[in-house]
Amino acid sequence: MGTIVAPRLTGMRLYPKLLRTVGLFPFVWAMLGTGRVSMAQNLKWGPFQGSGGFTLGSEFIDNANTSHDHAKGDVLLTIGPTLNGGVYLPFAGGEQFTLTMAATYVQSLAGVSPDSFGAPMTAALILPVYVAKWTVVASDTFNFTNDPLQNTFAVNRSTIEEYLNTANISATRQFGKFSTTFAVQRQDYIYPSVSSQGQTDYQFSFTPSLMLQEGYSVFVRTAYGLNYVVGSGLQDSTAYSIDFGVNGQITPSLSGTIELGWTYDHLSATGTNKAQNINGVDSNVTLSYTHPLRPNTTHSISFYRSPGVSLLLLNSSLTQATGVNYTISHRLNRNLTLSPTVGWVHLVSLYGPTTLETADLIQVGFGLQRTFTKHLVGTFSYLHQTRDSSITANNYDVNEVTVNAIYTF
């Protein structure tokens, strides 16, 4: 069996999931864990401002073990405190530290899934420094998640614990409408339950851009990446890419990023694995559209293609991935928001030493967010996920229904 973990480009920049784009159903965590639910700050202590609260929820899964022929249903209860805030320093340079976390206990009523204590957390530190006419920004972001099924596309696994630390430093110089940016980034991935999937990525990039008008620019990005893996049977890699794109407020109603380029990956020989090369077109399109006559409805679409994604599938050194996601966010009234979504991912992987696996992953679902009072917000979501693989044992279908409430003090 294979277990899919959080995907990423081999040694290259991350597409927004692929690290979270492959997670096609983000709104439950977005509402309950990242502070996107609009609530007043109730904690103020010097430069720290934030909000504290409590979350209570229940989840039904009809195939909690994501099995092809031995599906087991489960009911999970979640309870725990939440904290969302940041340290806003009294300077003009934009220095800040933000923290989002939720300590929760999850209990399985059917005993199919193990009881667990989770603490999804995101901490980010941003320190801009001005050197001559260069703006230098150093940042570090730490993230721990116990990813739900929809973010892992797992086979026989309902969650994947992931520790991710991203350290970044960039230097930008403005020359009128022209600017240039040099950046260095290191990312460390740790999976306690699947330790062989851990890896460290380095990326070095150079990005000149030209502002065509306020908030709208074109750019060229060249990048070189190094990828070091933990698993002895997997291969380290290097990668090169060049991409052209547009970014910003493309039209009064359309904003986002469109990129198209070329990626070349080289996997080093290790053990019985021979050196491999793969190259091809890569792309990333992330767009948001709001019609001026219908301001309560926003359409979001993302498309991505990567000829080389590392560690996407256990026992696979390299995977090609193509996917598209579409989400509508519609405010039914001032207190109720509906968010239907649909997504598709196509994977081609060398599964094991000689077997080629192709798989299509489809998700369809919707979410409802209801504001009851200024302190209480509730969410309801439904998700159907199906995995159609050329390896029959890796197929599955699963349905999830989740109800949550978060109360801020």
LUMKOL-89281 format. One record per residue (C-alpha): residue number from 1; residue in one letter; x, y negated, z negated. Coordinates in Angstrom, 1 decimal. Layout:
NUM:a:X:Y:Z
...
***
This chain:
1:m:0.0:0.0:0.0
2:g:1.1:-3.6:0.5
3:t:0.7:-6.6:-1.7
4:i:0.5:-10.0:-0.1
5:v:2.0:-12.8:-2.1
6:a:2.2:-16.5:-1.6
7:p:3.6:-17.0:1.9
8:r:6.1:-19.5:3.1
9:l:8.3:-20.2:6.1
10:t:11.6:-18.3:6.2
11:g:14.0:-20.9:4.8
12:m:12.0:-23.7:6.4
13:r:9.5:-26.3:5.2
14:l:6.3:-25.1:3.7
15:y:3.0:-25.5:5.6
16:p:0.4:-26.6:3.1
17:k:-0.3:-23.0:2.2
18:l:0.8:-21.5:4.3
19:l:1.5:-21.9:0.6
20:r:-2.1:-22.9:-0.1
21:t:-3.6:-22.9:3.3
22:v:-3.8:-19.2:3.2
23:g:-5.7:-19.7:0.0
24:l:-8.8:-20.6:1.9
25:f:-11.1:-21.2:-1.1
26:p:-9.4:-23.9:-3.2
27:f:-12.3:-25.8:-4.7
28:v:-12.9:-23.8:-7.9
29:w:-9.3:-24.4:-9.1
30:a:-9.4:-27.9:-7.7
31:m:-12.4:-28.8:-9.7
32:l:-11.4:-27.1:-13.0
33:g:-7.7:-27.1:-13.0
34:t:-6.3:-30.1:-11.2
35:g:-8.3:-33.0:-12.6
36:r:-10.1:-33.8:-9.3
37:v:-13.4:-33.7:-11.2
38:s:-14.0:-37.4:-11.9
39:m:-13.9:-37.8:-15.7
40:a:-12.9:-40.6:-18.0
41:q:-9.6:-40.5:-19.7
42:n:-10.1:-39.8:-23.4
43:l:-6.5:-39.5:-24.5
44:k:-4.3:-42.5:-24.7
45:w:-1.0:-42.5:-26.6
46:g:1.6:-45.1:-25.5
47:p:2.4:-44.4:-21.9
48:f:0.5:-41.1:-21.9
49:q:-3.0:-41.2:-20.5
50:g:-5.2:-38.2:-19.8
51:s:-8.3:-36.2:-20.6
52:g:-8.8:-33.1:-22.7
53:g:-11.6:-30.7:-22.4
54:f:-12.9:-27.1:-22.6
55:t:-13.8:-24.7:-19.8
56:l:-16.1:-21.7:-19.9
57:g:-16.9:-19.4:-17.0
58:s:-17.9:-16.0:-15.6
59:e:-16.9:-14.2:-12.5
60:f:-18.4:-11.1:-10.8
61:i:-16.3:-9.2:-8.3
62:d:-17.7:-6.1:-6.5
63:n:-14.2:-4.8:-5.4
64:a:-11.9:-6.0:-8.2
65:n:-9.1:-3.5:-7.2
66:t:-9.4:-4.5:-3.5
67:s:-9.6:-0.8:-2.5
68:h:-10.5:0.6:0.9
69:d:-12.5:3.6:-0.4
70:h:-12.5:3.4:-4.2
71:a:-14.0:0.0:-4.9
72:k:-14.6:-0.9:-8.6
73:g:-16.8:-3.8:-9.7
74:d:-15.9:-6.1:-12.6
75:v:-17.2:-9.0:-14.6
76:l:-14.8:-11.5:-16.1
77:l:-15.3:-14.1:-18.8
78:t:-13.0:-17.1:-19.0
79:i:-12.7:-19.5:-21.9
80:g:-10.1:-22.1:-23.0
81:p:-9.0:-25.7:-23.3
82:t:-7.8:-28.0:-20.5
83:l:-5.5:-31.0:-20.3
84:n:-5.0:-33.4:-17.4
85:g:-2.9:-36.5:-17.6
86:g:0.4:-38.2:-17.1
87:v:3.1:-40.5:-18.5
88:y:3.0:-43.8:-16.7
89:l:6.2:-45.7:-17.3
90:p:5.9:-49.6:-17.5
91:f:8.2:-50.2:-14.5
92:a:7.5:-51.5:-11.0
93:g:9.4:-48.7:-9.2
94:g:6.7:-46.0:-9.4
95:e:8.3:-43.8:-12.0
96:q:5.9:-41.3:-13.4
97:f:5.4:-37.9:-15.0
98:t:2.2:-36.0:-14.6
99:l:0.9:-32.8:-16.2
100:t:-2.1:-30.6:-15.5
101:m:-2.8:-27.4:-17.4
102:a:-5.5:-25.1:-18.6
103:a:-4.9:-22.4:-21.2
104:t:-7.5:-19.7:-20.7
105:y:-8.3:-16.2:-21.9
106:v:-9.8:-13.8:-19.4
107:q:-11.7:-10.7:-20.6
108:s:-12.9:-7.9:-18.3
109:l:-16.3:-6.5:-19.5
110:a:-16.0:-3.4:-17.3
111:g:-12.3:-2.8:-18.0
112:v:-11.4:-2.7:-14.4
113:s:-9.0:-5.6:-14.6
114:p:-6.7:-6.0:-17.6
115:d:-7.5:-8.8:-20.2
116:s:-5.1:-11.6:-19.7
117:f:-4.0:-15.0:-21.0
118:g:-3.4:-17.5:-18.3
119:a:-1.9:-21.0:-18.4
120:p:-2.1:-22.5:-14.9
121:m:0.1:-25.6:-15.1
122:t:1.6:-28.2:-12.8
123:a:4.2:-30.7:-14.1
124:a:5.8:-33.3:-11.8
125:l:8.5:-35.9:-12.4
126:i:9.2:-38.7:-9.9
127:l:12.1:-41.1:-10.2
128:p:12.7:-43.6:-7.4
129:v:16.0:-45.5:-7.3
130:y:16.9:-48.3:-5.0
131:v:20.5:-48.3:-3.6
132:a:21.3:-51.2:-1.3
133:k:18.5:-50.9:1.3
134:w:17.9:-47.3:0.7
135:t:15.0:-45.9:-1.4
136:v:16.2:-42.7:-3.1
137:v:13.5:-40.6:-4.8
138:a:14.4:-37.6:-7.0
139:s:11.5:-35.3:-8.1
140:d:10.9:-32.0:-9.7
141:t:7.6:-30.1:-9.7
142:f:7.0:-27.0:-11.8
143:n:3.9:-24.9:-11.2
144:f:2.6:-21.7:-12.8
145:t:-0.5:-20.0:-11.4
146:n:-2.2:-16.7:-11.9
147:d:-3.5:-16.8:-8.3
148:p:-7.1:-15.6:-7.8
149:l:-7.8:-13.0:-5.1
150:q:-8.5:-15.6:-2.4
151:n:-4.9:-17.0:-2.7
152:t:-3.1:-13.7:-2.5
153:f:-5.0:-11.5:0.1
154:a:-3.8:-8.7:-2.1
155:v:-4.2:-5.0:-1.5
156:n:-5.0:-3.1:-4.7
157:r:-4.2:-6.2:-6.7
158:s:-6.5:-9.0:-7.9
159:t:-4.0:-11.5:-9.2
160:i:-0.4:-12.5:-8.7
161:e:1.4:-14.5:-11.3
162:e:3.7:-17.1:-9.7
163:y:6.3:-19.5:-11.1
164:l:7.4:-22.1:-8.6
165:n:9.9:-24.9:-9.2
166:t:10.5:-27.4:-6.5
167:a:13.4:-29.9:-6.8
168:n:13.7:-32.6:-4.1
169:i:15.8:-35.6:-3.4
170:s:15.3:-37.9:-0.4
171:a:16.7:-41.1:0.9
172:t:14.7:-43.5:3.2
173:r:15.9:-46.6:5.0
174:q:13.5:-49.0:6.7
175:f:14.4:-50.9:9.9
176:g:11.3:-52.9:10.6
177:k:8.8:-50.4:12.2
178:f:11.5:-47.7:12.4
179:s:12.6:-45.6:9.4
180:t:14.7:-42.7:8.7
181:t:14.7:-40.1:5.9
182:f:17.2:-37.5:4.7
183:a:16.0:-34.9:2.3
184:v:17.3:-31.9:0.4
185:q:14.9:-29.4:-1.3
186:r:15.3:-26.3:-3.4
187:q:12.4:-24.0:-4.3
188:d:12.6:-21.1:-6.7
189:y:9.8:-18.4:-6.6
190:i:9.4:-15.9:-9.5
191:y:6.8:-13.2:-9.6
192:p:6.9:-11.4:-13.0
193:s:4.7:-8.5:-11.9
194:v:6.4:-8.1:-8.5
195:s:10.0:-9.1:-9.4
196:s:11.4:-7.9:-6.1
197:q:9.4:-10.6:-4.2
198:g:11.3:-13.5:-5.8
199:q:13.4:-15.8:-3.7
200:t:15.2:-19.1:-3.5
201:d:14.9:-21.5:-0.6
202:y:17.1:-24.4:0.4
203:q:16.1:-26.9:3.1
204:f:18.0:-29.8:4.6
205:s:16.0:-32.2:6.9
206:f:16.4:-35.4:8.9
207:t:13.2:-37.3:9.9
208:p:13.2:-40.5:12.0
209:s:9.8:-42.1:12.4
210:l:8.3:-45.1:14.2
211:m:5.2:-46.9:12.9
212:l:2.9:-47.7:15.8
213:q:0.5:-49.6:13.6
214:e:-0.3:-49.9:9.9
215:g:-0.7:-46.5:8.4
216:y:0.0:-44.6:11.6
217:s:3.4:-43.3:12.7
218:v:5.1:-40.7:15.0
219:f:8.1:-38.7:13.9
220:v:10.7:-36.1:14.8
221:r:11.8:-33.7:12.1
222:t:14.8:-31.4:12.4
223:a:15.5:-29.0:9.6
224:y:18.0:-26.2:8.5
225:g:17.0:-23.7:5.9
226:l:18.6:-21.0:3.8
227:n:16.6:-18.2:2.2
228:y:17.9:-15.8:-0.5
229:v:15.7:-12.9:-1.6
230:v:15.8:-10.8:-4.8
231:g:14.6:-7.4:-3.4
232:s:17.5:-5.2:-2.3
233:g:15.6:-3.9:0.7
234:l:14.8:-7.4:2.0
235:q:16.9:-9.6:4.1
236:d:18.4:-13.1:3.5
237:s:17.8:-15.5:6.4
238:t:18.7:-18.8:7.9
239:a:16.4:-20.9:10.0
240:y:16.4:-24.0:12.3
241:s:13.5:-26.0:13.5
242:i:12.6:-29.2:15.4
243:d:9.1:-30.6:15.3
244:f:7.3:-33.6:16.8
245:g:4.2:-35.1:15.2
246:v:1.9:-37.9:14.3
247:n:0.8:-38.8:10.8
248:g:-1.6:-41.2:9.1
249:q:-4.9:-42.9:10.0
250:i:-5.0:-41.8:13.6
251:t:-8.4:-43.4:14.2
252:p:-10.7:-45.3:11.9
253:s:-12.6:-42.0:11.2
254:l:-9.7:-39.5:11.6
255:s:-6.7:-39.1:9.4
256:g:-4.1:-36.4:8.9
257:t:-1.0:-34.8:10.5
258:i:-0.4:-33.0:13.8
259:e:2.9:-31.2:14.3
260:l:4.2:-29.0:17.1
261:g:7.7:-27.6:17.4
262:w:10.1:-24.7:17.7
263:t:11.5:-22.4:15.0
264:y:14.4:-20.0:15.1
265:d:15.0:-17.5:12.3
266:h:17.9:-15.2:11.8
267:l:17.7:-12.3:9.3
268:s:21.0:-10.9:8.0
269:a:21.8:-7.2:8.1
270:t:21.4:-5.5:4.8
271:g:21.5:-1.8:3.9
272:t:19.6:0.1:6.6
273:n:18.1:-3.1:8.0
274:k:19.7:-4.4:11.1
275:a:20.1:-8.2:11.8
276:q:17.0:-9.7:13.5
277:n:16.3:-12.8:15.3
278:i:12.8:-14.3:15.9
279:n:11.8:-17.6:17.5
280:g:8.8:-19.3:18.8
281:v:6.4:-22.2:18.7
282:d:5.3:-23.4:15.3
283:s:2.5:-25.8:14.6
284:n:0.7:-27.5:11.7
285:v:-2.6:-29.5:12.1
286:t:-4.3:-30.9:9.1
287:l:-7.1:-33.3:9.8
288:s:-9.9:-35.0:7.9
289:y:-12.9:-36.6:9.7
290:t:-15.5:-38.9:8.2
291:h:-18.2:-40.3:10.4
292:p:-18.8:-44.0:9.6
293:l:-22.6:-43.5:9.8
294:r:-22.4:-40.4:7.5
295:p:-20.0:-41.4:4.7
296:n:-21.2:-38.6:2.4
297:t:-19.9:-35.9:4.7
298:t:-16.2:-35.1:5.3
299:h:-15.0:-32.5:7.7
300:s:-11.5:-31.0:7.1
301:i:-9.7:-28.6:9.4
302:s:-6.2:-27.1:9.3
303:f:-4.5:-24.9:11.8
304:y:-1.0:-23.4:11.5
305:r:1.2:-21.0:13.3
306:s:4.5:-19.6:12.0
307:p:6.7:-17.2:14.0
308:g:8.6:-16.3:10.8
309:v:7.2:-16.1:7.3
310:s:9.2:-14.4:4.7
311:l:7.9:-12.0:2.1
312:l:4.3:-12.4:3.1
313:l:3.7:-8.7:2.8
314:l:5.5:-6.3:0.4
315:n:7.9:-4.0:2.3
316:s:7.9:-6.4:5.2
317:s:10.9:-8.7:5.9
318:l:9.3:-10.9:8.4
319:t:5.7:-11.7:9.3
320:q:4.1:-13.8:12.0
321:a:1.1:-15.7:10.9
322:t:-1.6:-17.8:12.7
323:g:-4.6:-19.2:10.9
324:v:-7.3:-21.8:10.9
325:n:-9.5:-23.1:8.0
326:y:-12.6:-25.4:8.2
327:t:-14.3:-27.0:5.2
328:i:-17.2:-29.4:4.9
329:s:-17.6:-31.5:1.8
330:h:-21.1:-33.0:1.6
331:r:-22.6:-35.1:-1.2
332:l:-26.2:-34.0:-1.5
333:n:-26.7:-36.8:-4.0
334:r:-24.6:-38.8:-6.5
335:n:-24.3:-35.7:-8.8
336:l:-24.2:-32.7:-6.5
337:t:-21.6:-31.8:-3.8
338:l:-21.7:-28.8:-1.5
339:s:-18.6:-27.4:0.1
340:p:-19.0:-24.6:2.6
341:t:-15.8:-23.2:4.1
342:v:-14.6:-20.6:6.6
343:g:-11.1:-19.3:7.4
344:w:-9.2:-16.8:9.5
345:v:-5.6:-15.6:9.4
346:h:-3.9:-13.2:11.9
347:l:-0.8:-11.4:10.7
348:v:1.7:-9.3:12.5
349:s:4.3:-7.6:10.3
350:l:6.9:-4.8:10.4
351:y:5.5:-2.7:7.5
352:g:8.2:-0.4:6.2
353:p:11.1:0.6:8.4
354:t:9.2:1.5:11.6
355:t:5.5:0.7:11.3
356:l:4.0:-2.4:12.8
357:e:0.9:-3.7:11.1
358:t:-1.6:-6.2:12.5
359:a:-4.2:-7.6:10.2
360:d:-7.0:-10.2:10.4
361:l:-8.2:-11.8:7.2
362:i:-11.5:-13.6:7.1
363:q:-13.1:-15.6:4.3
364:v:-16.5:-17.2:4.3
365:g:-18.0:-19.0:1.3
366:f:-19.3:-22.1:-0.3
367:g:-19.0:-24.1:-3.6
368:l:-21.4:-26.4:-5.5
369:q:-20.2:-29.0:-8.0
370:r:-22.8:-30.6:-10.3
371:t:-22.2:-33.5:-12.6
372:f:-24.6:-33.1:-15.5
373:t:-23.3:-35.9:-17.8
374:k:-20.2:-38.0:-17.9
375:h:-18.7:-35.2:-20.1
376:l:-20.0:-32.1:-18.4
377:v:-19.4:-30.7:-14.9
378:g:-20.5:-27.3:-13.6
379:t:-19.4:-25.4:-10.5
380:f:-20.8:-22.4:-8.7
381:s:-19.0:-20.6:-5.8
382:y:-19.5:-17.6:-3.6
383:l:-16.8:-15.9:-1.5
384:h:-16.8:-13.0:0.9
385:q:-13.4:-11.8:2.1
386:t:-12.6:-9.0:4.5
387:r:-9.3:-7.6:5.6
388:d:-9.2:-5.6:8.9
389:s:-5.8:-3.9:9.3
390:s:-4.3:-1.5:11.8
391:i:-3.4:0.5:8.7
392:t:-6.8:1.9:7.5
393:a:-5.8:2.2:3.9
394:n:-5.1:-1.6:3.8
395:n:-8.6:-2.6:4.8
396:y:-11.1:-3.9:2.2
397:d:-14.2:-6.0:1.7
398:v:-14.9:-8.0:-1.4
399:n:-17.5:-10.4:-2.7
400:e:-17.0:-12.9:-5.6
401:v:-19.5:-15.0:-7.5
402:t:-18.1:-17.5:-10.0
403:v:-19.8:-19.9:-12.4
404:n:-17.8:-22.4:-14.5
405:a:-18.4:-25.4:-16.7
406:i:-15.9:-27.9:-18.0
407:y:-16.6:-30.3:-20.8
408:t:-14.4:-33.3:-21.6
409:f:-14.4:-34.7:-25.1
***
